[in-house]
Amino acid sequence: MFSRKLLVGVCAAVLIMTGAAAAQSPGMPQDRGDRSDLLVRLRYAEEAWQSEPGTESAMEYATRLFEAGHFERSRELLSSMLDGEERPLDAIHLAARLDYYMGDYASAEKLFTEAVAGDPQNVRAAVGVLMTHYQTNAFELGAALPDEMFGGRPIPHLDVMRAMEGNEPYEVSWADGPLAEVPFLDSDPLPVVEVTIDGRSIFVIIDTGADMFVLDTEIAEDMGMETVATMQAMFAGGMQGELGFGVAESLTLGGVTLSNVPVSMLPTKALSLTERTIGGIMGVGVLKQFLSTMDYPGNRLVLRERSASAVEEFRESETERIVEDVPFYLSSTHFLLAHGSINGYIDLVFHVDSGLAGTPSFAAPRELLEYASIPIPEVEVRDDVIGGGGGGFAVGEFEIAELGLGSLVGHDLVGSYGGQPPGSYWMAGFIIDGLISHNFLRDYAWTLDFDGMRMIFAR
């Protein structure tokens, strides 16, 4: 019934995601290539480190582990390097990035700051400092960072932090205890809920491919919302468009209200996949303020207090229904990453982005298809294909025998090719093998624990 494919994720704040790899050793492949090439480089690096352990070989090996998505092993190796008197700047910076991905923002901030002190021209490390404040809602600390740290480069998230001076971001007010349920008005092709923003009720889709709450540009103008920053962003199919930024006074979701809410602005009405007009997108920025459950079988969004006690109570109450805990990492502002598999190819890194609508459960770049020996499908431009930056890009579909996320496995699914932005495979400085989405996730009640960095799946 629904065939439109919706890819809303915005590649914003990618500065802390990218970075040059360590110098390659003689005899190793010189281009990055796909995962099969990287596995060769990883083997070279491991053998070199084992035969001649030292700072250079350890950094090489740690970098290759990082590129392959073996984040814990890379961080462990870096820890041994940083325990000595010599603390190489590249090791400090990579360790900071890994701590950030794994949710240890206190350590990440300390290491990013040390990297900036060692090299004031390291804008990526400076943005890393800023983003640790963004992820911990310490906007006042981010706003106080000097412009000189960023080399004159515009940083929209910094502008948003400064626009909120004196106000606590995402201040939570519960109507009747620390639990709110918001019914799905539509479950497919994507969940739709009704929210109230600055007194105006709108329908929004839930999409973990988006950063902060996204408000339709036309609605934002009609409401008189001030634009404090803009940026060019990349969307599905490599389409580009302007993303505006502002601040909403309040956002009400069922029985809970958030005050002082960062907002990005994008035309969203074109993303209306049912008779309801879509006025916005609920992204990771809102969901991470809570212990959030996208209960697809129950047709509801459940928001609990983000706390250790809430997680414990939730696990106790759902013991019989929980089927899997999947560790995840958070890259940039909102990229949820977890390990998965496809057709028997394991140890892959997937972007868990719930905003791909229609038939496909997965979106793949060319490199993943070649690595997994999946024929490249024929593509065509279709009128029913659209993303956050509009339509006009060609897509094709392919069959998937088996798709996994952690130990969860789906069979006989459909994949999409052509919607991934160019360069997405190496965009983060490590391989992102593809995007796993709605038609895989919809079989579960999917809970995001941003303190434990776990995805909890229940039947």
C-alpha positions as CSV (number, residue, x, y, z in Angstrom):
1,M,0.0,0.0,0.0
2,F,2.8,2.4,0.9
3,S,5.8,2.5,-1.3
4,R,7.4,5.8,-0.6
5,K,10.8,5.7,1.0
6,L,11.6,8.3,3.6
7,L,15.1,9.0,4.6
8,V,15.2,12.1,6.9
9,G,18.5,11.8,8.7
10,V,20.6,15.0,8.5
11,C,24.4,14.7,8.3
12,A,25.0,17.6,10.6
13,A,28.0,18.3,12.8
14,V,30.1,15.8,11.0
15,L,33.4,17.5,11.9
16,I,33.9,15.2,14.9
17,M,33.1,12.1,12.8
18,T,35.8,12.6,10.2
19,G,39.5,12.4,10.5
20,A,42.6,11.3,8.6
21,A,43.8,7.8,9.3
22,A,47.3,7.1,10.5
23,A,50.0,6.8,7.9
24,Q,49.8,3.4,6.1
25,S,52.6,0.9,6.4
26,P,54.6,-0.1,3.3
27,G,53.0,-2.9,1.3
28,M,49.5,-2.1,2.5
29,P,46.7,-1.1,0.2
30,Q,46.7,2.6,-0.3
31,D,43.0,3.3,-0.9
32,R,40.4,2.8,1.7
33,G,38.2,0.5,-0.4
34,D,35.6,-1.7,1.2
35,R,35.6,-3.9,4.3
36,S,37.5,-6.7,2.6
37,D,40.3,-4.2,1.9
38,L,40.2,-3.0,5.4
39,L,40.5,-6.5,6.8
40,V,43.7,-6.9,4.9
41,R,45.0,-3.6,6.4
42,L,43.9,-4.7,9.8
43,R,45.8,-7.9,9.5
44,Y,48.9,-6.1,8.4
45,A,48.6,-3.7,11.3
46,E,48.1,-6.4,13.9
47,E,51.1,-8.4,12.7
48,A,53.3,-5.3,12.7
49,W,52.2,-4.4,16.2
50,Q,52.8,-8.0,17.5
51,S,56.2,-8.2,15.9
52,E,57.4,-4.8,16.8
53,P,55.3,-3.3,19.6
54,G,55.7,0.5,19.9
55,T,53.9,3.8,19.6
56,E,53.8,3.9,15.9
57,S,52.6,0.3,15.3
58,A,50.1,0.5,18.2
59,M,48.6,3.7,16.7
60,E,48.4,2.0,13.3
61,Y,46.6,-1.0,14.8
62,A,44.3,1.1,17.0
63,T,43.3,3.2,13.9
64,R,42.5,0.1,11.8
65,L,40.4,-1.4,14.7
66,F,38.6,1.9,14.8
67,E,38.0,2.0,11.1
68,A,36.5,-1.6,11.3
69,G,34.2,-0.6,14.1
70,H,36.0,-2.6,16.9
71,F,35.7,0.4,19.2
72,E,36.3,-1.2,22.5
73,R,39.4,-3.0,21.3
74,S,40.8,0.2,19.8
75,R,40.1,2.1,23.0
76,E,41.8,-0.5,25.1
77,L,44.9,-0.3,23.0
78,L,44.9,3.5,23.2
79,S,44.6,3.3,27.0
80,S,47.9,1.5,27.2
81,M,49.5,4.1,24.9
82,L,48.2,7.0,27.0
83,D,49.4,5.5,30.3
84,G,53.0,6.4,29.6
85,E,54.8,9.7,29.8
86,E,54.5,10.3,26.1
87,R,50.9,11.0,25.1
88,P,50.7,11.3,21.3
89,L,48.1,13.8,20.1
90,D,46.6,11.5,17.5
91,A,46.1,8.9,20.2
92,I,44.5,11.5,22.5
93,H,42.1,12.6,19.8
94,L,41.1,9.1,18.8
95,A,40.5,8.1,22.4
96,A,38.3,11.2,22.9
97,R,36.2,10.2,19.9
98,L,35.8,6.7,21.1
99,D,34.8,7.8,24.6
100,Y,32.3,10.1,23.0
101,Y,30.8,7.3,20.9
102,M,30.5,5.1,24.0
103,G,28.8,7.8,26.0
104,D,31.7,8.7,28.4
105,Y,31.3,12.4,27.9
106,A,33.3,13.5,30.9
107,S,36.4,11.6,29.6
108,A,35.7,12.7,26.1
109,E,35.6,16.4,27.1
110,K,38.9,16.1,29.0
111,L,40.7,14.4,26.1
112,F,39.3,16.7,23.4
113,T,40.4,19.7,25.5
114,E,43.9,18.2,25.8
115,A,43.9,17.6,22.1
116,V,43.0,21.3,21.5
117,A,45.7,22.4,24.0
118,G,48.3,20.4,22.1
119,D,47.1,21.7,18.7
120,P,44.9,24.9,18.8
121,Q,44.3,24.4,15.1
122,N,42.5,21.1,15.7
123,V,39.0,22.3,14.9
124,R,37.6,18.7,15.0
125,A,38.7,18.4,18.6
126,A,37.2,21.8,19.4
127,V,33.9,20.7,17.9
128,G,34.3,17.5,20.0
129,V,34.4,19.7,23.2
130,L,31.3,21.5,22.1
131,M,29.4,18.3,21.3
132,T,30.1,16.8,24.7
133,H,28.3,19.8,26.2
134,Y,25.5,19.3,23.6
135,Q,25.0,15.7,24.5
136,T,25.0,16.4,28.3
137,N,22.6,19.5,28.0
138,A,25.4,21.7,29.4
139,F,24.6,24.4,26.9
140,E,25.9,27.2,29.1
141,L,29.4,25.6,28.9
142,G,29.2,25.2,25.2
143,A,28.0,28.8,24.7
144,A,31.0,30.1,26.6
145,L,33.5,28.5,24.2
146,P,35.4,31.2,22.2
147,D,34.9,31.5,18.5
148,E,38.7,31.3,18.0
149,M,38.5,27.6,18.9
150,F,36.6,26.9,15.7
151,G,38.8,28.8,13.3
152,G,36.0,31.1,12.2
153,R,33.9,28.2,11.0
154,P,30.1,28.6,11.6
155,I,28.7,26.0,14.0
156,P,24.9,26.1,14.1
157,H,24.7,24.1,17.4
158,L,26.9,26.7,19.0
159,D,24.5,29.5,17.8
160,V,21.6,27.5,19.3
161,M,23.4,27.2,22.7
162,R,24.0,30.9,22.7
163,A,20.4,31.8,21.8
164,M,19.3,29.8,24.9
165,E,21.4,31.8,27.3
166,G,20.0,31.6,30.8
167,N,17.5,28.9,30.0
168,E,17.9,25.2,30.9
169,P,17.5,23.1,27.7
170,Y,14.9,20.4,27.6
171,E,13.6,21.2,31.1
172,V,11.1,18.3,31.9
173,S,7.7,18.8,33.5
174,W,5.5,15.7,34.1
175,A,1.7,16.1,34.2
176,D,1.1,13.0,36.4
177,G,4.3,11.2,37.4
178,P,7.4,10.3,35.4
179,L,5.6,8.3,32.7
180,A,3.9,9.4,29.4
181,E,2.3,7.4,26.7
182,V,1.7,8.9,23.2
183,P,-0.4,6.8,20.9
184,F,0.7,6.1,17.3
185,L,-2.0,7.6,15.1
186,D,-0.4,5.7,12.3
187,S,2.1,2.9,12.6
188,D,2.9,2.5,9.0
189,P,4.7,3.5,6.8
190,L,6.2,5.4,9.8
191,P,4.8,6.1,13.3
192,V,2.9,9.4,13.6
193,V,2.1,11.1,16.8
194,E,0.4,14.4,17.8
195,V,2.4,16.9,19.8
196,T,2.0,20.5,20.8
197,I,4.8,23.0,20.1
198,D,4.5,26.5,21.4
199,G,0.7,26.0,21.7
200,R,0.2,24.6,18.2
201,S,-0.8,21.0,17.7
202,I,0.9,19.2,14.8
203,F,1.4,15.7,13.5
204,V,5.0,14.4,13.5
205,I,6.8,11.3,12.5
206,I,9.3,9.6,14.8
207,D,12.7,9.2,13.1
208,T,16.0,8.4,14.7
209,G,17.7,9.6,11.6
210,A,17.0,13.2,12.7
211,D,19.0,15.2,15.2
212,M,16.9,17.7,17.2
213,F,13.1,18.2,16.8
214,V,12.4,19.3,13.2
215,L,9.6,21.8,12.6
216,D,8.2,22.4,9.2
217,T,9.6,25.6,7.7
218,E,6.3,27.0,6.7
219,I,4.8,26.3,10.2
220,A,7.8,27.9,11.9
221,E,7.4,31.1,9.8
222,D,3.7,31.2,10.6
223,M,4.5,30.8,14.3
224,G,7.1,33.6,14.1
225,M,9.9,31.4,15.2
226,E,13.3,33.2,15.0
227,T,16.0,31.6,12.9
228,V,19.3,31.8,14.8
229,A,21.4,29.8,12.3
230,T,21.3,28.0,9.0
231,M,23.4,25.3,7.3
232,Q,23.5,23.3,4.1
233,A,22.7,19.7,5.0
234,M,22.8,16.4,3.0
235,F,19.9,14.1,2.9
236,A,18.8,10.9,1.2
237,G,20.2,10.4,-2.3
238,G,22.8,13.1,-1.8
239,M,20.1,15.8,-2.0
240,Q,21.0,19.0,-0.3
241,G,18.9,21.7,1.3
242,E,19.0,24.5,3.9
243,L,18.4,23.6,7.5
244,G,17.4,26.3,9.8
245,F,17.8,26.4,13.6
246,G,15.7,28.0,16.3
247,V,14.3,27.5,19.8
248,A,10.8,26.5,20.9
249,E,9.5,27.6,24.3
250,S,7.7,24.3,24.9
251,L,7.0,20.9,23.4
252,T,4.3,18.7,24.9
253,L,4.1,15.0,24.2
254,G,1.2,13.3,26.0
255,G,1.7,13.8,29.7
256,V,5.1,15.5,29.6
257,T,6.3,18.9,28.5
258,L,9.8,20.0,27.5
259,S,10.7,23.6,27.9
260,N,13.5,25.4,25.9
261,V,13.7,23.0,23.1
262,P,16.3,23.3,20.3
263,V,14.6,23.1,16.9
264,S,15.7,22.7,13.3
265,M,13.5,23.8,10.4
266,L,13.0,21.9,7.2
267,P,10.0,21.5,4.8
268,T,8.3,18.4,6.1
269,K,4.8,18.6,4.6
270,A,6.1,16.8,1.5
271,L,6.8,13.8,3.8
272,S,3.1,13.3,4.5
273,L,2.6,9.6,3.7
274,T,-1.0,9.3,4.9
275,E,-3.9,11.8,5.0
276,R,-2.3,13.5,8.0
277,T,-0.1,16.5,7.2
278,I,3.3,16.1,8.7
279,G,4.4,19.2,10.5
280,G,7.6,17.9,12.0
281,I,9.9,15.1,12.9
282,M,10.8,13.8,16.4
283,G,14.5,13.0,16.4
284,V,17.1,11.7,18.7
285,G,17.5,15.1,20.5
286,V,14.0,14.7,22.0
287,L,14.1,10.9,22.5
288,K,17.4,11.0,24.5
289,Q,15.8,13.2,27.2
290,F,14.0,10.1,28.3
291,L,14.1,6.3,28.6
292,S,12.2,6.2,25.3
293,T,10.3,3.1,24.0
294,M,9.0,2.9,20.4
295,D,6.4,0.2,21.1
296,Y,5.5,-0.8,17.6
297,P,3.3,-3.8,18.5
298,G,1.6,-1.6,21.1
299,N,1.2,1.3,18.8
300,R,2.6,3.8,21.2
301,L,5.6,5.9,22.3
302,V,6.4,5.4,26.0
303,L,8.5,8.1,27.7
304,R,10.0,7.3,31.1
305,E,12.3,9.4,33.3
306,R,15.9,9.0,32.2
307,S,17.5,7.6,35.3
308,A,19.2,4.5,36.5
309,S,16.2,3.6,38.7
310,A,13.8,4.0,35.8
311,V,16.0,1.5,33.8
312,E,16.0,-0.9,36.6
313,E,12.2,-0.7,37.1
314,F,11.7,-1.1,33.4
315,R,13.9,-4.2,33.2
316,E,12.2,-5.8,36.1
317,S,8.7,-5.1,34.7
318,E,9.6,-6.4,31.2
319,T,11.8,-9.3,32.1
320,E,9.7,-11.9,30.4
321,R,9.3,-9.8,27.2
322,I,12.9,-8.6,26.7
323,V,14.6,-10.7,24.0
324,E,17.9,-8.8,23.4
325,D,20.2,-6.1,24.6
326,V,22.2,-4.5,21.7
327,P,25.0,-2.1,22.7
328,F,25.0,1.0,20.6
329,Y,27.3,4.0,19.9
330,L,26.3,7.6,19.3
331,S,28.3,9.4,16.6
332,S,28.1,13.1,15.8
333,T,24.9,14.5,17.1
334,H,22.5,11.6,16.5
335,F,23.9,8.7,14.5
336,L,22.9,5.5,16.5
337,L,25.3,2.7,15.5
338,A,25.2,-1.0,16.3
339,H,26.8,-4.2,15.0
340,G,24.8,-6.3,12.6
341,S,25.0,-8.8,9.8
342,I,23.6,-9.5,6.4
343,N,23.5,-12.8,4.5
344,G,26.1,-14.3,6.8
345,Y,28.5,-11.4,6.7
346,I,29.1,-10.5,10.3
347,D,30.8,-7.7,12.3
348,L,29.2,-5.0,10.3
349,V,28.3,-1.5,11.6
350,F,24.8,-0.3,10.9
351,H,23.2,3.1,11.4
352,V,19.9,2.3,13.2
353,D,17.7,4.9,11.5
354,S,14.0,4.3,11.9
355,G,13.0,6.8,9.2
356,L,13.2,4.5,6.1
357,A,9.5,4.0,5.0
358,G,8.0,1.6,2.5
359,T,9.0,-2.0,1.8
360,P,12.8,-2.0,2.5
361,S,14.2,-2.8,5.9
362,F,17.7,-1.8,5.0
363,A,19.5,0.7,2.8
364,A,23.0,-0.2,1.5
365,P,25.8,1.7,-0.2
366,R,27.6,0.1,-3.2
367,E,30.6,-0.9,-1.1
368,L,28.5,-3.1,1.2
369,L,26.7,-4.8,-1.8
370,E,30.1,-5.6,-3.4
371,Y,31.6,-6.9,-0.1
372,A,28.5,-9.1,0.6
373,S,28.4,-10.4,-3.0
374,I,24.9,-8.9,-3.6
375,P,24.3,-7.9,-7.2
376,I,23.9,-4.2,-7.7
377,P,20.2,-3.6,-8.6
378,E,19.0,-1.5,-11.5
379,V,17.9,1.9,-10.3
380,E,15.3,4.4,-11.6
381,V,14.0,7.8,-10.5
382,R,10.5,7.3,-9.1
383,D,7.8,9.8,-8.2
384,D,7.0,8.0,-4.9
385,V,10.6,8.3,-3.6
386,I,11.4,11.4,-1.5
387,G,13.7,12.3,1.4
388,G,14.4,15.3,3.6
389,G,16.0,17.2,0.7
390,G,13.3,16.3,-1.8
391,G,13.1,13.6,-4.6
392,G,14.7,13.2,-7.9
393,F,17.3,10.5,-7.1
394,A,17.3,6.9,-8.4
395,V,16.8,3.8,-6.3
396,G,16.6,0.1,-6.7
397,E,15.7,-2.9,-4.5
398,F,17.4,-6.2,-3.7
399,E,16.5,-9.3,-1.8
400,I,18.0,-10.0,1.7
401,A,18.0,-13.6,2.9
402,E,19.0,-12.8,6.4
403,L,19.4,-9.5,8.2
404,G,20.7,-9.2,11.8
405,L,21.0,-6.6,14.6
406,G,22.8,-8.1,17.5
407,S,21.3,-11.6,17.9
408,L,18.0,-10.5,16.3
409,V,17.5,-11.9,12.9
410,G,15.0,-11.2,10.1
411,H,14.5,-13.3,7.0
412,D,13.4,-12.7,3.4
413,L,13.5,-9.0,3.6
414,V,14.0,-6.2,1.0
415,G,16.9,-3.8,0.8
416,S,17.1,-0.4,-0.9
417,Y,20.0,0.9,-3.0
418,G,20.6,4.5,-4.2
419,G,19.3,6.5,-1.2
420,Q,22.5,6.6,0.8
421,P,24.3,9.9,0.4
422,P,27.6,9.8,-1.6
423,G,30.5,9.0,0.7
424,S,28.3,7.7,3.5
425,Y,30.4,4.5,3.7
426,W,33.5,6.3,5.0
427,M,31.8,9.5,6.1
428,A,32.5,9.0,9.8
429,G,36.2,7.9,9.4
430,F,35.1,4.3,10.0
431,I,32.9,2.1,7.9
432,I,29.2,2.4,8.2
433,D,27.9,-0.6,6.2
434,G,24.3,0.5,5.8
435,L,21.1,1.6,7.5
436,I,18.7,-0.7,9.2
437,S,15.2,0.7,9.7
438,H,11.5,0.6,10.3
439,N,10.5,-2.7,8.7
440,F,13.0,-4.5,10.8
441,L,12.4,-2.6,14.0
442,R,8.6,-2.7,13.8
443,D,8.4,-6.2,15.2
444,Y,9.6,-5.1,18.6
445,A,9.1,-2.6,21.5
446,W,12.4,-0.8,21.0
447,T,13.8,1.0,24.1
448,L,16.8,3.4,24.0
449,D,18.9,3.6,27.2
450,F,21.3,6.5,26.5
451,D,23.0,6.1,29.9
452,G,23.7,2.4,29.5
453,M,24.2,2.9,25.7
454,R,21.9,-0.1,25.1
455,M,19.0,-0.8,22.8
456,I,16.6,-3.1,24.6
457,F,14.3,-5.1,22.4
458,A,11.1,-6.7,23.7
459,R,8.3,-8.8,22.1
